[in-house]
Amino acid sequence: MLITFKSHAAQDLIMMKDLAMTLLGIIGKRLGERGVITVEELPTAIHKLEAAVADAKAHPASSAVEADTGNDEDEEEPLHLGQRAYPFLDMLRASQREGANVMWGV
């Protein structure tokens, strides 16, 4: 299932439900049918997401390392949280600059 995030400050952002649940969980939100990250919540949400990305870079997931057996040279490296969270972080930052809410399910 796809979730579309909307803000007047940025283009619509479409992501898979599992990623949306993960990113919203990091910032203390739950994925419901509809939701909003208000302008007042944006600074805290950005800080929490940036901290999670920094922590993920400092402590790479052991499952990603274990999955690399070296047998398949064409196998791509899995995306880390920073790569997956960047578009959402970009939307949050743009929304903060413009004073716009971020919504989904509308």
Backbone as XML, in Angstrom:
<?xml version="1.0"?>
<chain id="A" units="angstrom">
  <residue number="1" name="MET">
    <atom name="N" x="0.842" y="-1.174" z="0.000"/>
    <atom name="CA" x="0.000" y="0.000" z="0.000"/>
    <atom name="C" x="0.891" y="1.243" z="0.000"/>
  </residue>
  <residue number="2" name="LEU">
    <atom name="N" x="0.473" y="2.249" z="-0.729"/>
    <atom name="CA" x="1.228" y="3.493" z="-0.827"/>
    <atom name="C" x="0.580" y="4.587" z="0.023"/>
  </residue>
  <residue number="3" name="ILE">
    <atom name="N" x="1.421" y="5.400" z="0.635"/>
    <atom name="CA" x="0.977" y="6.534" z="1.437"/>
    <atom name="C" x="1.504" y="7.797" z="0.770"/>
  </residue>
  <residue number="4" name="THR">
    <atom name="N" x="0.643" y="8.800" z="0.616"/>
    <atom name="CA" x="1.035" y="10.064" z="0.004"/>
    <atom name="C" x="1.052" y="11.156" z="1.064"/>
  </residue>
  <residue number="5" name="PHE">
    <atom name="N" x="2.208" y="11.776" z="1.223"/>
    <atom name="CA" x="2.360" y="12.911" z="2.124"/>
    <atom name="C" x="2.245" y="14.177" z="1.297"/>
  </residue>
  <residue number="6" name="LYS">
    <atom name="N" x="1.526" y="15.164" z="1.847"/>
    <atom name="CA" x="1.287" y="16.408" z="1.131"/>
    <atom name="C" x="1.663" y="17.597" z="2.000"/>
  </residue>
  <residue number="7" name="SER">
    <atom name="N" x="2.190" y="18.632" z="1.347"/>
    <atom name="CA" x="2.507" y="19.891" z="2.004"/>
    <atom name="C" x="2.486" y="20.974" z="0.939"/>
  </residue>
  <residue number="8" name="HIS">
    <atom name="N" x="2.042" y="22.156" z="1.331"/>
    <atom name="CA" x="2.046" y="23.273" z="0.388"/>
    <atom name="C" x="3.467" y="23.730" z="0.064"/>
  </residue>
  <residue number="9" name="ALA">
    <atom name="N" x="4.437" y="23.297" z="0.855"/>
    <atom name="CA" x="5.820" y="23.725" z="0.687"/>
    <atom name="C" x="6.649" y="22.789" z="-0.189"/>
  </residue>
  <residue number="10" name="ALA">
    <atom name="N" x="6.103" y="21.627" z="-0.545"/>
    <atom name="CA" x="6.880" y="20.646" z="-1.304"/>
    <atom name="C" x="5.958" y="19.822" z="-2.192"/>
  </residue>
  <residue number="11" name="GLN">
    <atom name="N" x="6.577" y="19.109" z="-3.122"/>
    <atom name="CA" x="5.816" y="18.200" z="-3.971"/>
    <atom name="C" x="5.316" y="17.032" z="-3.135"/>
  </residue>
  <residue number="12" name="ASP">
    <atom name="N" x="4.242" y="16.400" z="-3.589"/>
    <atom name="CA" x="3.722" y="15.222" z="-2.905"/>
    <atom name="C" x="4.816" y="14.163" z="-2.825"/>
  </residue>
  <residue number="13" name="LEU">
    <atom name="N" x="4.825" y="13.439" z="-1.723"/>
    <atom name="CA" x="5.814" y="12.394" z="-1.496"/>
    <atom name="C" x="5.059" y="11.081" z="-1.287"/>
  </residue>
  <residue number="14" name="ILE">
    <atom name="N" x="5.329" y="10.105" z="-2.148"/>
    <atom name="CA" x="4.656" y="8.812" z="-2.089"/>
    <atom name="C" x="5.665" y="7.781" z="-1.608"/>
  </residue>
  <residue number="15" name="MET">
    <atom name="N" x="5.272" y="7.005" z="-0.593"/>
    <atom name="CA" x="6.159" y="5.958" z="-0.095"/>
    <atom name="C" x="5.350" y="4.735" z="0.315"/>
  </residue>
  <residue number="16" name="MET">
    <atom name="N" x="6.052" y="3.637" z="0.457"/>
    <atom name="CA" x="5.425" y="2.387" z="0.885"/>
    <atom name="C" x="4.971" y="2.516" z="2.333"/>
  </residue>
  <residue number="17" name="LYS">
    <atom name="N" x="3.906" y="1.809" z="2.667"/>
    <atom name="CA" x="3.307" y="1.884" z="3.992"/>
    <atom name="C" x="4.302" y="1.519" z="5.097"/>
  </residue>
  <residue number="18" name="ASP">
    <atom name="N" x="5.115" y="0.475" z="4.889"/>
    <atom name="CA" x="6.049" y="0.059" z="5.939"/>
    <atom name="C" x="7.089" y="1.127" z="6.238"/>
  </residue>
  <residue number="19" name="LEU">
    <atom name="N" x="7.577" y="1.812" z="5.217"/>
    <atom name="CA" x="8.527" y="2.900" z="5.428"/>
    <atom name="C" x="7.848" y="4.074" z="6.122"/>
  </residue>
  <residue number="20" name="ALA">
    <atom name="N" x="6.630" y="4.393" z="5.700"/>
    <atom name="CA" x="5.888" y="5.486" z="6.335"/>
    <atom name="C" x="5.674" y="5.192" z="7.818"/>
  </residue>
  <residue number="21" name="MET">
    <atom name="N" x="5.325" y="3.952" z="8.139"/>
    <atom name="CA" x="5.119" y="3.578" z="9.541"/>
    <atom name="C" x="6.415" y="3.730" z="10.333"/>
  </residue>
  <residue number="22" name="THR">
    <atom name="N" x="7.526" y="3.318" z="9.756"/>
    <atom name="CA" x="8.822" y="3.427" z="10.426"/>
    <atom name="C" x="9.188" y="4.883" z="10.680"/>
  </residue>
  <residue number="23" name="LEU">
    <atom name="N" x="9.090" y="5.716" z="9.646"/>
    <atom name="CA" x="9.484" y="7.122" z="9.783"/>
    <atom name="C" x="8.563" y="7.870" z="10.742"/>
  </residue>
  <residue number="24" name="LEU">
    <atom name="N" x="7.266" y="7.614" z="10.650"/>
    <atom name="CA" x="6.339" y="8.271" z="11.570"/>
    <atom name="C" x="6.555" y="7.784" z="13.001"/>
  </residue>
  <residue number="25" name="GLY">
    <atom name="N" x="6.872" y="6.514" z="13.162"/>
    <atom name="CA" x="7.156" y="5.974" z="14.493"/>
    <atom name="C" x="8.359" y="6.650" z="15.129"/>
  </residue>
  <residue number="26" name="ILE">
    <atom name="N" x="9.366" y="6.934" z="14.339"/>
    <atom name="CA" x="10.561" y="7.610" z="14.840"/>
    <atom name="C" x="10.216" y="8.987" z="15.395"/>
  </residue>
  <residue number="27" name="ILE">
    <atom name="N" x="9.295" y="9.675" z="14.741"/>
    <atom name="CA" x="8.956" y="11.034" z="15.190"/>
    <atom name="C" x="7.785" y="11.052" z="16.170"/>
  </residue>
  <residue number="28" name="GLY">
    <atom name="N" x="7.310" y="9.861" z="16.555"/>
    <atom name="CA" x="6.266" y="9.783" z="17.571"/>
    <atom name="C" x="4.849" y="9.895" z="17.042"/>
  </residue>
  <residue number="29" name="LYS">
    <atom name="N" x="4.663" y="9.602" z="15.778"/>
    <atom name="CA" x="3.322" y="9.633" z="15.175"/>
    <atom name="C" x="2.917" y="8.217" z="14.795"/>
  </residue>
  <residue number="30" name="ARG">
    <atom name="N" x="1.625" y="8.009" z="14.666"/>
    <atom name="CA" x="1.097" y="6.722" z="14.208"/>
    <atom name="C" x="0.471" y="6.928" z="12.840"/>
  </residue>
  <residue number="31" name="LEU">
    <atom name="N" x="0.628" y="5.917" z="12.012"/>
    <atom name="CA" x="0.042" y="5.961" z="10.678"/>
    <atom name="C" x="-1.422" y="5.592" z="10.792"/>
  </residue>
  <residue number="32" name="GLY">
    <atom name="N" x="-2.280" y="6.578" z="10.626"/>
    <atom name="CA" x="-3.712" y="6.342" z="10.608"/>
    <atom name="C" x="-4.239" y="6.598" z="9.214"/>
  </residue>
  <residue number="33" name="GLU">
    <atom name="N" x="-5.535" y="6.512" z="9.066"/>
    <atom name="CA" x="-6.150" y="6.782" z="7.773"/>
    <atom name="C" x="-5.805" y="8.197" z="7.311"/>
  </residue>
  <residue number="34" name="ARG">
    <atom name="N" x="-5.807" y="9.124" z="8.273"/>
    <atom name="CA" x="-5.419" y="10.510" z="8.010"/>
    <atom name="C" x="-4.540" y="10.982" z="9.141"/>
  </residue>
  <residue number="35" name="GLY">
    <atom name="N" x="-3.706" y="11.948" z="8.846"/>
    <atom name="CA" x="-2.854" y="12.484" z="9.897"/>
    <atom name="C" x="-2.197" y="13.774" z="9.472"/>
  </residue>
  <residue number="36" name="VAL">
    <atom name="N" x="-1.580" y="14.430" z="10.465"/>
    <atom name="CA" x="-0.921" y="15.696" z="10.200"/>
    <atom name="C" x="0.272" y="15.850" z="11.133"/>
  </residue>
  <residue number="37" name="ILE">
    <atom name="N" x="1.313" y="16.449" z="10.613"/>
    <atom name="CA" x="2.434" y="16.926" z="11.411"/>
    <atom name="C" x="2.314" y="18.445" z="11.343"/>
  </residue>
  <residue number="38" name="THR">
    <atom name="N" x="1.973" y="19.049" z="12.458"/>
    <atom name="CA" x="1.724" y="20.489" z="12.465"/>
    <atom name="C" x="3.031" y="21.273" z="12.409"/>
  </residue>
  <residue number="39" name="VAL">
    <atom name="N" x="2.912" y="22.542" z="12.086"/>
    <atom name="CA" x="4.079" y="23.429" z="12.029"/>
    <atom name="C" x="4.806" y="23.417" z="13.374"/>
  </residue>
  <residue number="40" name="GLU">
    <atom name="N" x="4.056" y="23.375" z="14.460"/>
    <atom name="CA" x="4.653" y="23.384" z="15.789"/>
    <atom name="C" x="5.421" y="22.091" z="16.074"/>
  </residue>
  <residue number="41" name="GLU">
    <atom name="N" x="5.011" y="20.983" z="15.472"/>
    <atom name="CA" x="5.661" y="19.690" z="15.688"/>
    <atom name="C" x="6.882" y="19.477" z="14.788"/>
  </residue>
  <residue number="42" name="LEU">
    <atom name="N" x="7.015" y="20.269" z="13.746"/>
    <atom name="CA" x="8.077" y="20.049" z="12.764"/>
    <atom name="C" x="9.487" y="20.105" z="13.345"/>
  </residue>
  <residue number="43" name="PRO">
    <atom name="N" x="9.855" y="21.092" z="14.170"/>
    <atom name="CA" x="11.238" y="21.106" z="14.682"/>
    <atom name="C" x="11.604" y="19.834" z="15.446"/>
  </residue>
  <residue number="44" name="THR">
    <atom name="N" x="10.711" y="19.364" z="16.297"/>
    <atom name="CA" x="10.964" y="18.144" z="17.058"/>
    <atom name="C" x="11.028" y="16.937" z="16.129"/>
  </residue>
  <residue number="45" name="ALA">
    <atom name="N" x="10.129" y="16.864" z="15.157"/>
    <atom name="CA" x="10.112" y="15.745" z="14.214"/>
    <atom name="C" x="11.408" y="15.699" z="13.409"/>
  </residue>
  <residue number="46" name="ILE">
    <atom name="N" x="11.862" y="16.844" z="12.946"/>
    <atom name="CA" x="13.110" y="16.910" z="12.165"/>
    <atom name="C" x="14.280" y="16.462" z="13.033"/>
  </residue>
  <residue number="47" name="HIS">
    <atom name="N" x="14.335" y="16.959" z="14.256"/>
    <atom name="CA" x="15.429" y="16.595" z="15.165"/>
    <atom name="C" x="15.452" y="15.093" z="15.432"/>
  </residue>
  <residue number="48" name="LYS">
    <atom name="N" x="14.304" y="14.504" z="15.714"/>
    <atom name="CA" x="14.230" y="13.066" z="15.995"/>
    <atom name="C" x="14.651" y="12.240" z="14.781"/>
  </residue>
  <residue number="49" name="LEU">
    <atom name="N" x="14.217" y="12.639" z="13.603"/>
    <atom name="CA" x="14.560" y="11.896" z="12.392"/>
    <atom name="C" x="16.044" y="12.032" z="12.066"/>
  </residue>
  <residue number="50" name="GLU">
    <atom name="N" x="16.592" y="13.229" z="12.229"/>
    <atom name="CA" x="18.032" y="13.428" z="11.997"/>
    <atom name="C" x="18.861" y="12.599" z="12.974"/>
  </residue>
  <residue number="51" name="ALA">
    <atom name="N" x="18.419" y="12.531" z="14.234"/>
    <atom name="CA" x="19.132" y="11.736" z="15.237"/>
    <atom name="C" x="19.084" y="10.252" z="14.885"/>
  </residue>
  <residue number="52" name="ALA">
    <atom name="N" x="17.941" y="9.768" z="14.415"/>
    <atom name="CA" x="17.804" y="8.364" z="14.033"/>
    <atom name="C" x="18.694" y="8.036" z="12.836"/>
  </residue>
  <residue number="53" name="VAL">
    <atom name="N" x="18.778" y="8.951" z="11.883"/>
    <atom name="CA" x="19.633" y="8.744" z="10.709"/>
    <atom name="C" x="21.100" y="8.707" z="11.136"/>
  </residue>
  <residue number="54" name="ALA">
    <atom name="N" x="21.499" y="9.633" z="12.010"/>
    <atom name="CA" x="22.881" y="9.669" z="12.491"/>
    <atom name="C" x="23.213" y="8.388" z="13.257"/>
  </residue>
  <residue number="55" name="ASP">
    <atom name="N" x="22.283" y="7.921" z="14.072"/>
    <atom name="CA" x="22.495" y="6.694" z="14.830"/>
    <atom name="C" x="22.609" y="5.492" z="13.893"/>
  </residue>
  <residue number="56" name="ALA">
    <atom name="N" x="21.789" y="5.460" z="12.860"/>
    <atom name="CA" x="21.837" y="4.352" z="11.896"/>
    <atom name="C" x="23.167" y="4.341" z="11.137"/>
  </residue>
  <residue number="57" name="LYS">
    <atom name="N" x="23.699" y="5.516" z="10.849"/>
    <atom name="CA" x="24.996" y="5.586" z="10.169"/>
    <atom name="C" x="26.119" y="5.142" z="11.096"/>
  </residue>
  <residue number="58" name="ALA">
    <atom name="N" x="26.006" y="5.506" z="12.379"/>
    <atom name="CA" x="27.041" y="5.150" z="13.344"/>
    <atom name="C" x="27.022" y="3.663" z="13.695"/>
  </residue>
  <residue number="59" name="HIS">
    <atom name="N" x="25.843" y="3.061" z="13.656"/>
    <atom name="CA" x="25.679" y="1.652" z="14.013"/>
    <atom name="C" x="24.913" y="0.929" z="12.911"/>
  </residue>
  <residue number="60" name="PRO">
    <atom name="N" x="25.570" y="0.603" z="11.799"/>
    <atom name="CA" x="24.870" y="-0.082" z="10.701"/>
    <atom name="C" x="24.229" y="-1.381" z="11.181"/>
  </residue>
  <residue number="61" name="ALA">
    <atom name="N" x="23.091" y="-1.684" z="10.587"/>
    <atom name="CA" x="22.339" y="-2.888" z="10.970"/>
    <atom name="C" x="23.170" y="-4.131" z="10.705"/>
  </residue>
  <residue number="62" name="SER">
    <atom name="N" x="23.218" y="-5.012" z="11.679"/>
    <atom name="CA" x="23.989" y="-6.242" z="11.518"/>
    <atom name="C" x="23.373" y="-7.145" z="10.455"/>
  </residue>
  <residue number="63" name="SER">
    <atom name="N" x="22.047" y="-7.024" z="10.257"/>
    <atom name="CA" x="21.398" y="-7.871" z="9.250"/>
    <atom name="C" x="21.878" y="-7.534" z="7.847"/>
  </residue>
  <residue number="64" name="ALA">
    <atom name="N" x="22.182" y="-6.271" z="7.599"/>
    <atom name="CA" x="22.678" y="-5.894" z="6.281"/>
    <atom name="C" x="24.075" y="-6.450" z="6.063"/>
  </residue>
  <residue number="65" name="VAL">
    <atom name="N" x="24.894" y="-6.495" z="7.114"/>
    <atom name="CA" x="26.236" y="-7.038" z="7.002"/>
    <atom name="C" x="26.186" y="-8.545" z="6.831"/>
  </residue>
  <residue number="66" name="GLU">
    <atom name="N" x="25.329" y="-9.216" z="7.595"/>
    <atom name="CA" x="25.215" y="-10.663" z="7.504"/>
    <atom name="C" x="24.674" y="-11.115" z="6.161"/>
  </residue>
  <residue number="67" name="ALA">
    <atom name="N" x="23.857" y="-10.302" z="5.536"/>
    <atom name="CA" x="23.266" y="-10.678" z="4.253"/>
    <atom name="C" x="24.305" y="-10.703" z="3.148"/>
  </residue>
  <residue number="68" name="ASP">
    <atom name="N" x="25.439" y="-10.037" z="3.344"/>
    <atom name="CA" x="26.477" y="-9.967" z="2.322"/>
    <atom name="C" x="27.366" y="-11.201" z="2.425"/>
  </residue>
  <residue number="69" name="THR">
    <atom name="N" x="27.091" y="-12.190" z="1.577"/>
    <atom name="CA" x="27.861" y="-13.430" z="1.597"/>
    <atom name="C" x="28.994" y="-13.396" z="0.593"/>
  </residue>
  <residue number="70" name="GLY">
    <atom name="N" x="28.990" y="-12.438" z="-0.311"/>
    <atom name="CA" x="30.035" y="-12.328" z="-1.306"/>
    <atom name="C" x="29.841" y="-13.259" z="-2.481"/>
  </residue>
  <residue number="71" name="ASN">
    <atom name="N" x="28.773" y="-14.022" z="-2.492"/>
    <atom name="CA" x="28.532" y="-14.987" z="-3.568"/>
    <atom name="C" x="27.958" y="-14.346" z="-4.818"/>
  </residue>
  <residue number="72" name="ASP">
    <atom name="N" x="27.238" y="-13.261" z="-4.677"/>
    <atom name="CA" x="26.575" y="-12.645" z="-5.819"/>
    <atom name="C" x="27.098" y="-11.226" z="-6.005"/>
  </residue>
  <residue number="73" name="GLU">
    <atom name="N" x="27.942" y="-11.039" z="-6.997"/>
    <atom name="CA" x="28.553" y="-9.730" z="-7.216"/>
    <atom name="C" x="27.557" y="-8.702" z="-7.730"/>
  </residue>
  <residue number="74" name="ASP">
    <atom name="N" x="26.432" y="-9.143" z="-8.305"/>
    <atom name="CA" x="25.438" y="-8.223" z="-8.841"/>
    <atom name="C" x="24.449" y="-7.746" z="-7.784"/>
  </residue>
  <residue number="75" name="GLU">
    <atom name="N" x="24.520" y="-8.314" z="-6.585"/>
    <atom name="CA" x="23.587" y="-7.964" z="-5.530"/>
    <atom name="C" x="23.836" y="-6.533" z="-5.066"/>
  </residue>
  <residue number="76" name="GLU">
    <atom name="N" x="22.753" y="-5.751" z="-4.987"/>
    <atom name="CA" x="22.881" y="-4.367" z="-4.571"/>
    <atom name="C" x="22.937" y="-4.245" z="-3.065"/>
  </residue>
  <residue number="77" name="GLU">
    <atom name="N" x="23.647" y="-3.215" z="-2.599"/>
    <atom name="CA" x="23.713" y="-2.948" z="-1.167"/>
    <atom name="C" x="22.349" y="-2.413" z="-0.709"/>
  </residue>
  <residue number="78" name="PRO">
    <atom name="N" x="21.830" y="-2.899" z="0.420"/>
    <atom name="CA" x="20.522" y="-2.418" z="0.879"/>
    <atom name="C" x="20.587" y="-0.945" z="1.260"/>
  </residue>
  <residue number="79" name="LEU">
    <atom name="N" x="19.468" y="-0.257" z="1.083"/>
    <atom name="CA" x="19.399" y="1.160" z="1.429"/>
    <atom name="C" x="19.380" y="1.307" z="2.940"/>
  </residue>
  <residue number="80" name="HIS">
    <atom name="N" x="20.138" y="2.292" z="3.441"/>
    <atom name="CA" x="20.104" y="2.537" z="4.872"/>
    <atom name="C" x="19.076" y="3.626" z="5.171"/>
  </residue>
  <residue number="81" name="LEU">
    <atom name="N" x="18.795" y="3.813" z="6.454"/>
    <atom name="CA" x="17.742" y="4.732" z="6.875"/>
    <atom name="C" x="17.929" y="6.135" z="6.297"/>
  </residue>
  <residue number="82" name="GLY">
    <atom name="N" x="19.155" y="6.615" z="6.272"/>
    <atom name="CA" x="19.411" y="7.960" z="5.748"/>
    <atom name="C" x="18.954" y="8.116" z="4.310"/>
  </residue>
  <residue number="83" name="GLN">
    <atom name="N" x="19.228" y="7.121" z="3.493"/>
    <atom name="CA" x="18.817" y="7.176" z="2.091"/>
    <atom name="C" x="17.304" y="7.125" z="1.958"/>
  </residue>
  <residue number="84" name="ARG">
    <atom name="N" x="16.672" y="6.329" z="2.802"/>
    <atom name="CA" x="15.220" y="6.173" z="2.716"/>
    <atom name="C" x="14.485" y="7.352" z="3.344"/>
  </residue>
  <residue number="85" name="ALA">
    <atom name="N" x="15.097" y="7.990" z="4.348"/>
    <atom name="CA" x="14.438" y="9.081" z="5.069"/>
    <atom name="C" x="14.669" y="10.437" z="4.429"/>
  </residue>
  <residue number="86" name="TYR">
    <atom name="N" x="15.688" y="10.572" z="3.574"/>
    <atom name="CA" x="16.047" y="11.882" z="3.037"/>
    <atom name="C" x="14.885" y="12.621" z="2.370"/>
  </residue>
  <residue number="87" name="PRO">
    <atom name="N" x="14.110" y="12.005" z="1.482"/>
    <atom name="CA" x="13.010" y="12.758" z="0.854"/>
    <atom name="C" x="11.989" y="13.265" z="1.877"/>
  </residue>
  <residue number="88" name="PHE">
    <atom name="N" x="11.710" y="12.474" z="2.895"/>
    <atom name="CA" x="10.765" y="12.885" z="3.936"/>
    <atom name="C" x="11.355" y="14.027" z="4.763"/>
  </residue>
  <residue number="89" name="LEU">
    <atom name="N" x="12.629" y="13.901" z="5.114"/>
    <atom name="CA" x="13.301" y="14.972" z="5.853"/>
    <atom name="C" x="13.298" y="16.266" z="5.043"/>
  </residue>
  <residue number="90" name="ASP">
    <atom name="N" x="13.535" y="16.147" z="3.751"/>
    <atom name="CA" x="13.529" y="17.312" z="2.872"/>
    <atom name="C" x="12.158" y="17.986" z="2.891"/>
  </residue>
  <residue number="91" name="MET">
    <atom name="N" x="11.097" y="17.188" z="2.843"/>
    <atom name="CA" x="9.742" y="17.739" z="2.891"/>
    <atom name="C" x="9.487" y="18.427" z="4.232"/>
  </residue>
  <residue number="92" name="LEU">
    <atom name="N" x="9.908" y="17.797" z="5.325"/>
    <atom name="CA" x="9.713" y="18.393" z="6.646"/>
    <atom name="C" x="10.448" y="19.727" z="6.771"/>
  </residue>
  <residue number="93" name="ARG">
    <atom name="N" x="11.680" y="19.771" z="6.286"/>
    <atom name="CA" x="12.463" y="21.020" z="6.359"/>
    <atom name="C" x="11.833" y="22.124" z="5.513"/>
  </residue>
  <residue number="94" name="ALA">
    <atom name="N" x="11.397" y="21.787" z="4.305"/>
    <atom name="CA" x="10.746" y="22.771" z="3.444"/>
    <atom name="C" x="9.459" y="23.269" z="4.084"/>
  </residue>
  <residue number="95" name="SER">
    <atom name="N" x="8.716" y="22.381" z="4.698"/>
    <atom name="CA" x="7.462" y="22.760" z="5.359"/>
    <atom name="C" x="7.737" y="23.668" z="6.547"/>
  </residue>
  <residue number="96" name="GLN">
    <atom name="N" x="8.811" y="23.399" z="7.267"/>
    <atom name="CA" x="9.166" y="24.257" z="8.395"/>
    <atom name="C" x="9.526" y="25.665" z="7.906"/>
  </residue>
  <residue number="97" name="ARG">
    <atom name="N" x="10.311" y="25.741" z="6.827"/>
    <atom name="CA" x="10.689" y="27.058" z="6.273"/>
    <atom name="C" x="9.469" y="27.851" z="5.831"/>
  </residue>
  <residue number="98" name="GLU">
    <atom name="N" x="8.493" y="27.148" z="5.236"/>
    <atom name="CA" x="7.311" y="27.816" z="4.697"/>
    <atom name="C" x="6.177" y="27.944" z="5.709"/>
  </residue>
  <residue number="99" name="GLY">
    <atom name="N" x="6.302" y="27.313" z="6.859"/>
    <atom name="CA" x="5.241" y="27.351" z="7.859"/>
    <atom name="C" x="3.999" y="26.575" z="7.432"/>
  </residue>
  <residue number="100" name="ALA">
    <atom name="N" x="4.224" y="25.395" z="6.826"/>
    <atom name="CA" x="3.131" y="24.567" z="6.308"/>
    <atom name="C" x="3.076" y="23.224" z="7.022"/>
  </residue>
  <residue number="101" name="ASN">
    <atom name="N" x="1.877" y="22.725" z="7.236"/>
    <atom name="CA" x="1.675" y="21.401" z="7.815"/>
    <atom name="C" x="2.012" y="20.325" z="6.780"/>
  </residue>
  <residue number="102" name="VAL">
    <atom name="N" x="2.350" y="19.128" z="7.274"/>
    <atom name="CA" x="2.522" y="17.950" z="6.422"/>
    <atom name="C" x="1.365" y="17.020" z="6.746"/>
  </residue>
  <residue number="103" name="MET">
    <atom name="N" x="0.639" y="16.606" z="5.720"/>
    <atom name="CA" x="-0.555" y="15.784" z="5.929"/>
    <atom name="C" x="-0.486" y="14.514" z="5.095"/>
  </residue>
  <residue number="104" name="TRP">
    <atom name="N" x="-1.234" y="13.520" z="5.512"/>
    <atom name="CA" x="-1.417" y="12.315" z="4.693"/>
    <atom name="C" x="-2.856" y="11.848" z="4.820"/>
  </residue>
  <residue number="105" name="GLY">
    <atom name="N" x="-3.291" y="11.124" z="3.809"/>
    <atom name="CA" x="-4.663" y="10.595" z="3.790"/>
    <atom name="C" x="-5.714" y="11.621" z="3.404"/>
  </residue>
  <residue number="106" name="VAL">
    <atom name="N" x="-5.303" y="12.711" z="2.799"/>
    <atom name="CA" x="-6.273" y="13.739" z="2.383"/>
    <atom name="C" x="-6.352" y="13.803" z="0.874"/>
  </residue>
</chain>
